[in-house]
């Protein structure tokens, strides 16, 4: 049960870390002229990071509401 309680923390932390890394990579990719595969890769990483953050927050809210009941 204790491992399940930390799942949302791990998801949020991993999502925030990925978002920071891919935001930096995206800034570097936008400096270069043209749109190519690197921009698609960065966009996919940002979408995945956003999904991890969103899912982690949803798990956190669910755990918090179950705890108060």
N, C-alpha and C positions, 0 to 999 in steps of 0.2 A: 504494500500500500504506500510505503514511503517513496519508492521509486516512481510511482504514478504521480505523486504530488509534485515532483520536480520536473515532470515532462514539459509543462508549459513554460517554465523558466528556461529550459534548454532550447526550446523552439524559438522563443523570443530572442534570446541571446544570439543564437545562430543566425536568425533572420536579420538582426541588426548588424552583425558582423559582415554578413554577405552584402547587405545593402550598402554599407560603407565602402567595401572593396569594389563592388560593381559601380557605385557612383563615381569613385575615383577613376576607374577604368573608362567609364563613360565620358568623363570630362576629358581624358586624354584622347579618346576616340573622336570626340567632336572637334578637337583642334585640327585634326588631319582633314584634308579636303576629301569630299566624296562620302558616299555611304556604301558600306560593304558588309562582309560577314562579321567583322568585329562588332559592329553596332548591333547586329541581330543577336549575337552572343551576349552582349552586355544587357540588351533589353530583356532577353530570356532570364538572365541572372537576377535582374531587378524584379521581374514578375515572380520568380521563385522565392526571392527574399521577402517580397510583400505578402505572398501567400503564407510563408512560415510565420511571419509576424501576426498576420490576421488569425491564423489557426491557433497560435499560441495564446493570443488574447482571448479567443473564444473558449479555449480550455481553461484559462485562468478565471474567466467569469463563471463558467460552469462549476469549477472547483469551489469558488467563493460562495456561490449560491447554495451548493450542497453542504458546505460547512456551516452556514448560518441556520440551516433547517434542523 
